[in-house]
Amino acid sequence: MPAKVLDDNFIENGLICPPGRQRIEYTDINRTGLYIEVSAVTPGVGTYWYRYKDANGKTARVKVGRSTDVSIKDAKAKVKELKAKTHLGEDPAADVKAKKQVPTLAAYFEDTYLPHAKVNKRSWPYDKKMYDLRIKPRFGHIKLNQLRRADIQQFHNELGQSELSPATADHHLKLIRRMLNLAVEWDLIEKNPAIGVKQFNADNREERLMSDEELQRLLTTLDKATHRQRTVALIVKFLLFTGARVNEALNARWSEIDRKNRTWTIQARTSKSKRRRSVPLNDRALDILDQLRTKGRSEWLFVSSRKGDKRMTSINKVWQTLRKSADLEHIRLHDLRHMHASMLVSSGHSLYVVQKVLGHSDPSVTQRYSHLTSEALREATNSVGDYVDRVTKEAG
């Protein structure tokens, strides 16, 4: 390792590997730790390195750059910076190695995030679906520490301009943000580049309620459902008559049904609020249970006919056909829950009752039905006028 004055002249004329050797190192005569390595196969070109002792006294080195890309002046400045970090107890080579070991988003999702989500998040299948469809094709090949806020922002903007709803676009952003928050927590990256990317926060609380005529049209369609559509038709009715969420109904077990007390106990593992709650079963809901053929054959209320006693996991495809037949393509499955609340309020029940039936943990969520309460109250006050008119007529 001959010591040389590493300057512009040497870099210009001295980067030669002696005959018979594969490579040679020229060290800085000032013992700065900088040296340049020259290979026999690339004469005139060298690679700058910084050599030092790590905390354990072992010789380590870190690459500074190639002579064709970095000037000797910049190489010396970089070595000076690395040397200062070494004196402060840092290990530049270990840092470089750690950065190389940072996984791509795809490797991180499959090996680290998804196993964690399966244990801690009931909606992990939805996470996987969003990731597989849109996030992986865009960012899967990129290392976690190379993800940029600008790219995530652009991705979110593009989703917002696509056929997806603003709320669904926000779900993708929230998943990315959650994944990277955990990556920070697990010391895989230093900071989360998704922090600061704002959600659309569109008001998705629109209630698409059915008129009396539309409701009758839906019920008629469900009653005329084909044999293959029968189970889904019963599920749709069950949603309408209980106000339950789709996932709650699809996970309902016979062991949760109490016919004597006319209740259905939704377990915490299924409930969105992660709290167990009891749903009252009216005559219509009980009638649906009587029409099921699964009691004693399966633990689940609703099963897939193709899988015997296996739980029904999705009804979207058949629901699309049913609502199209009823000319109600604007009605979503979740709107059946809103319709149930609307019917409660219109029948004179308080928002407190609606909150308890629907299982809202936050009363403010139930306030979306307050305008329906006002309408019911106005109709109630009109009855006073009707009463006076009747009395006056009888007196006359």
C-alpha positions in Angstrom: 0.0 0.0 0.0 2.3 2.8 -1.2 1.6 6.2 0.3 1.1 9.0 -2.1 0.2 12.6 -2.3 -3.4 12.2 -3.3 -4.1 15.3 -5.4 -5.5 16.2 -8.8 -2.3 15.4 -10.6 -2.1 11.9 -9.1 -5.7 11.2 -9.9 -5.1 12.3 -13.5 -1.9 10.4 -14.1 -1.1 7.9 -11.3 -4.1 5.5 -11.2 -2.1 2.6 -12.6 -2.0 -1.0 -11.4 1.5 -2.5 -11.6 2.0 -5.4 -14.0 1.4 -8.9 -12.5 -1.1 -7.5 -9.9 -4.9 -7.6 -9.9 -5.3 -4.5 -7.7 -3.4 -1.9 -5.7 -4.2 0.6 -2.9 -2.7 4.0 -2.8 -3.0 5.6 0.7 -3.0 9.2 1.6 0.5 10.2 2.7 -1.1 12.4 5.5 -2.7 9.2 7.1 -6.2 10.6 6.9 -7.7 7.1 6.4 -8.4 7.9 2.8 -7.1 5.5 0.1 -7.9 4.8 -3.5 -8.1 1.4 -5.0 -7.2 0.7 -8.6 -8.0 -2.5 -10.5 -5.9 -3.9 -13.3 -9.0 -4.1 -15.5 -9.9 -0.4 -15.1 -6.6 1.6 -15.4 -7.0 5.3 -14.9 -10.1 4.8 -12.7 -10.1 4.3 -9.0 -12.4 3.9 -6.0 -12.1 6.1 -2.9 -12.4 4.3 0.5 -12.2 5.4 4.1 -10.5 2.9 6.4 -10.8 3.1 10.2 -11.0 1.0 13.4 -14.5 0.3 14.7 -15.6 0.2 18.4 -14.3 -3.4 18.7 -10.9 -2.5 17.3 -11.5 -4.2 14.0 -10.5 -2.7 10.7 -13.5 -1.5 8.7 -14.0 0.5 5.6 -16.7 2.5 3.8 -16.9 3.4 0.1 -16.7 7.1 -0.7 -17.1 7.0 -4.5 -15.4 6.4 -7.8 -12.8 8.9 -9.1 -14.9 9.4 -12.2 -17.8 10.6 -10.1 -16.2 12.3 -7.1 -13.2 14.8 -7.1 -10.3 14.2 -4.8 -11.3 17.4 -3.0 -14.8 16.1 -2.3 -13.5 12.7 -1.4 -11.2 14.3 1.3 -14.1 16.4 2.6 -16.2 13.3 2.9 -13.5 11.3 4.7 -13.1 14.2 7.1 -16.8 14.1 7.8 -16.7 10.3 8.3 -13.7 10.6 10.6 -15.5 13.0 12.8 -18.5 10.6 13.1 -16.1 7.8 13.9 -14.6 9.8 16.8 -18.1 10.4 18.1 -18.7 6.6 18.3 -20.6 6.1 15.1 -19.8 3.3 12.7 -20.2 4.4 9.1 -19.7 0.9 7.6 -22.4 -0.5 9.9 -24.7 2.3 8.9 -24.2 1.6 5.2 -24.7 -2.1 5.8 -27.9 -1.4 7.7 -29.2 0.7 4.8 -28.5 -2.0 2.3 -30.5 -4.4 4.5 -33.6 -2.2 4.5 -36.3 -4.3 2.8 -38.5 -3.3 -0.1 -42.1 -2.5 0.7 -43.1 -5.8 -0.8 -40.7 -7.8 1.4 -41.7 -5.8 4.4 -45.5 -6.2 3.8 -45.3 -10.0 3.3 -42.7 -10.8 5.9 -43.3 -8.3 8.7 -46.5 -6.2 8.4 -49.0 -8.9 7.2 -48.1 -11.4 10.0 -48.5 -8.6 12.5 -51.8 -7.5 11.0 -53.3 -11.0 11.0 -52.9 -11.1 14.8 -53.9 -7.5 15.6 -56.3 -6.3 12.9 -59.6 -7.9 12.0 -59.7 -6.1 8.6 -56.3 -7.4 7.5 -57.9 -9.1 4.4 -59.0 -5.7 3.2 -55.4 -4.4 3.8 -54.1 -7.2 1.7 -56.6 -6.5 -1.1 -55.7 -2.8 -1.2 -52.0 -3.6 -1.2 -52.2 -6.3 -3.9 -54.4 -4.2 -6.2 -52.8 -0.8 -6.1 -50.0 -0.3 -3.5 -47.7 -3.1 -4.5 -47.7 -2.4 -8.3 -46.7 1.2 -7.5 -44.3 0.9 -4.5 -43.6 -2.8 -3.9 -40.1 -2.7 -5.5 -39.0 0.4 -3.6 -37.0 0.1 -0.4 -38.7 1.6 2.7 -36.0 4.2 3.2 -36.3 5.3 -0.5 -40.1 6.1 -0.4 -40.7 9.8 -0.9 -43.6 11.9 0.4 -44.0 13.5 -3.0 -44.6 10.1 -4.6 -47.1 9.0 -2.0 -48.9 12.3 -2.4 -49.1 11.8 -6.2 -50.4 8.3 -5.7 -53.1 9.5 -3.3 -54.1 12.3 -5.8 -54.3 9.8 -8.7 -56.6 7.5 -6.6 -58.8 10.5 -5.8 -59.1 11.2 -9.5 -59.9 7.6 -10.4 -63.2 5.7 -10.1 -62.6 5.2 -6.4 -64.4 7.2 -3.9 -62.4 9.8 -1.9 -63.0 7.7 1.3 -61.5 4.6 -0.4 -58.5 6.7 -1.6 -58.0 7.8 2.0 -58.1 4.1 3.1 -55.1 3.4 0.9 -53.2 6.4 2.3 -54.0 5.3 5.9 -52.7 1.8 5.2 -49.4 3.2 3.8 -49.2 5.5 6.8 -49.8 2.7 9.3 -47.3 0.4 7.6 -44.6 3.0 7.7 -45.4 4.1 11.3 -44.8 0.5 12.4 -41.6 0.4 10.3 -40.4 3.4 12.3 -41.5 1.8 15.5 -39.5 -1.3 14.6 -36.4 0.7 13.7 -36.4 -0.2 10.0 -36.6 3.5 8.9 -36.0 6.7 10.8 -39.1 8.6 9.7 -42.4 8.1 8.0 -42.6 9.8 4.6 -46.4 9.5 4.5 -46.7 11.9 7.5 -48.0 15.2 6.2 -49.9 13.8 3.2 -53.4 15.0 3.8 -56.5 12.9 3.4 -59.5 14.0 1.4 -61.7 13.5 4.4 -64.8 13.6 2.2 -68.1 13.4 4.0 -69.1 9.8 3.3 -72.1 9.8 5.7 -74.6 10.1 2.9 -77.7 8.2 3.6 -79.4 6.7 0.6 -82.8 5.9 2.0 -85.5 4.2 0.1 -89.0 5.5 -0.4 -91.9 3.3 0.6 -92.4 2.3 -3.0 -88.7 1.4 -3.4 -88.7 -0.6 -0.2 -91.7 -2.6 -1.4 -89.9 -3.2 -4.7 -86.8 -4.5 -2.9 -88.8 -6.9 -0.7 -90.8 -8.2 -3.7 -87.5 -8.9 -5.5 -86.1 -10.7 -2.5 -89.2 -12.8 -2.2 -88.9 -13.8 -5.8 -85.1 -14.6 -5.6 -84.0 -17.8 -7.3 -82.8 -20.9 -5.4 -79.2 -19.8 -5.9 -80.0 -16.3 -4.7 -82.1 -17.5 -1.7 -79.4 -17.3 1.0 -78.2 -13.8 0.0 -81.8 -12.6 -0.2 -82.4 -13.8 3.4 -79.2 -12.1 4.5 -80.3 -8.8 2.9 -83.6 -9.1 4.7 -81.8 -9.9 7.9 -79.7 -6.7 7.5 -82.8 -4.6 6.9 -84.7 -6.0 9.9 -81.8 -5.9 12.4 -79.7 -2.9 11.3 -76.6 -5.1 11.5 -73.4 -4.6 9.5 -72.7 -7.1 6.7 -69.6 -8.5 8.4 -71.6 -9.0 11.6 -74.3 -11.0 9.8 -71.9 -13.1 7.9 -70.1 -14.0 11.1 -73.3 -14.8 13.1 -73.4 -18.2 14.9 -76.4 -20.1 16.1 -74.8 -20.2 19.6 -75.3 -16.4 19.7 -79.1 -16.6 19.1 -81.4 -16.5 22.1 -84.9 -17.3 20.9 -86.4 -17.1 24.4 -85.2 -13.6 24.9 -85.4 -12.7 21.2 -81.8 -11.4 21.1 -78.7 -11.9 19.0 -75.4 -11.4 20.8 -72.7 -10.0 18.5 -69.2 -10.9 19.9 -66.4 -8.3 20.4 -64.3 -10.1 17.8 -66.9 -9.4 15.2 -68.2 -6.0 16.3 -66.7 -2.9 14.7 -66.5 -1.2 18.1 -64.7 -4.3 19.5 -67.4 -4.5 22.2 -70.0 -7.2 22.6 -73.5 -6.0 22.1 -77.0 -7.5 22.1 -79.3 -6.9 19.1 -83.1 -7.3 19.6 -84.7 -9.7 17.1 -88.1 -8.6 15.8 -90.7 -10.9 14.4 -89.4 -10.4 10.8 -85.8 -11.3 11.9 -87.0 -14.4 13.7 -89.0 -15.4 10.7 -85.8 -15.3 8.6 -84.1 -17.6 11.1 -87.0 -20.0 10.8 -86.4 -20.1 7.0 -82.7 -21.1 7.4 -81.7 -24.7 7.0 -78.4 -24.5 8.8 -79.3 -25.0 12.5 -77.8 -28.3 13.6 -75.9 -28.6 10.3 -73.5 -25.7 10.8 -72.4 -23.4 13.5 -73.0 -20.5 11.1 -76.4 -18.9 10.3 -75.5 -18.2 6.7 -73.5 -20.7 4.7 -72.3 -21.1 1.1 -74.3 -23.7 -0.7 -71.2 -24.6 -2.6 -69.3 -25.4 0.5 -71.9 -27.1 2.6 -71.4 -26.0 6.2 -68.8 -23.3 5.4 -69.5 -19.7 6.3 -70.7 -17.3 3.6 -67.9 -14.8 3.2 -69.2 -12.5 0.5 -72.6 -11.5 -1.0 -71.6 -8.6 -3.2 -72.0 -10.4 -6.6 -75.5 -11.7 -5.9 -76.5 -8.4 -4.3 -75.5 -6.5 -7.4 -77.9 -8.7 -9.4 -80.8 -8.4 -6.9 -80.6 -4.6 -6.6 -80.4 -4.3 -10.4 -83.6 -6.4 -10.7 -85.3 -4.1 -8.2 -84.1 -1.0 -10.1 -82.2 0.1 -7.0 -78.6 0.3 -8.2 -78.0 3.4 -6.1 -78.7 1.5 -2.9 -75.7 0.0 -1.1 -75.7 -2.9 1.4 -74.8 -0.4 4.2 -77.8 1.7 3.3 -80.0 -1.1 4.7 -78.6 -0.2 8.1 -79.5 3.4 7.6 -82.9 2.3 6.5 -83.4 0.4 9.7 -82.5 3.5 11.7 -84.8 5.6 9.6 -87.7 3.2 10.2 -87.0 3.3 14.0 -87.0 7.1 14.1 -90.1 7.4 11.9 -91.9 5.0 14.2 -91.3 7.5 17.1 -88.2 6.0 18.7 -85.5 8.2 20.2 -82.0 8.6 19.0 -80.9 6.9 22.2 -82.8 3.8 21.1 -81.3 4.0 17.6 -77.8 4.3 19.2 -78.3 1.2 21.3 -79.8 -0.9 18.5 -77.1 0.0 16.0 -74.3 -0.3 18.5 -72.8 3.2 18.1 -70.2 3.7 20.8 -70.2 7.4 20.0 -73.6 9.2 20.3 -72.4 11.8 17.8 -72.5 9.1 15.1 -76.2 8.7 15.7 -76.8 12.4 15.3 -76.9 11.9 11.6 -80.5 10.8 12.0 -81.5 13.9 14.0 -83.2 15.4 11.0 -85.5 12.4 10.8 -86.4 12.9 14.5 -87.3 16.5 13.6 -89.6 15.3 10.9 -91.3 12.8 13.3 -91.8 15.5 15.8 -93.3 17.8 13.2 -95.7 15.0 12.3 -96.5 14.5 16.0 -97.3 18.2 16.5 -99.6 18.1 13.4 -101.6 15.5 15.1 -102.5 18.1 17.8 -104.1 20.2 15.1 -105.9 17.2 13.8 -107.2 16.5 17.3 -108.5 20.1 17.7 -110.1 20.0 14.3 -111.9 16.7 15.2 -113.1 18.1 18.5 -114.3 21.3 16.9 -116.1 19.4 14.2 -117.8 17.2 16.8 -118.8 20.2 18.9 -120.3 21.9 15.9 
